[in-house]
């Protein structure tokens, strides 16, 4: 049990160190040595848990994805879809520092999309499919990237819109195009 707690504490220290360093500099300029210095751990300890900084970063994003999926219930109808988006935006706002840091990071463009993909996937399966499989796939990519951009701007602008208002906007952006394409 003590090893498990120690491992969790070590991983938490390293994740916190990476989030802090990402607020100061681009990902590609963060070394394992800097991470270890910030976390007050040695390099051997780092390498016991992670192969490199990218694995640590991906672990943070995966944890965030899992938390989001546990935080947000499945949807059944349009009212539930808007509530799901509200809850997601509330989670983003509660974890603003982490989201601002990860969505602004230069690790890879996929991290931004990964952070919201699961929530949008839940909505997508409730929406009608239109056109060919390729058309639907490319429309979905367009929709996800657009909504990611909206959420990033919302974060950058200090959450200038009310969660309810932004949830309705995002819902419209994700539903209306599907209806229009039918």
ABEGO torsion letter per residue (X at the ends): XAAAAAAAAAAAAAAAAAAAAAAABBAAABBAAAAAAAAGBBAAAAAAABABAAAAAAAAAAAAAAAAAAABBBBABAAAAAAAAAAAAAAAAAAAAAAAAAAABAABAAAAAAAAAAAAAAAAAABBBBEBAAAAAAAAAAAAAAAAAAAAAAAAAGGABBAAAAAAAAAAAAAAAAAAAX
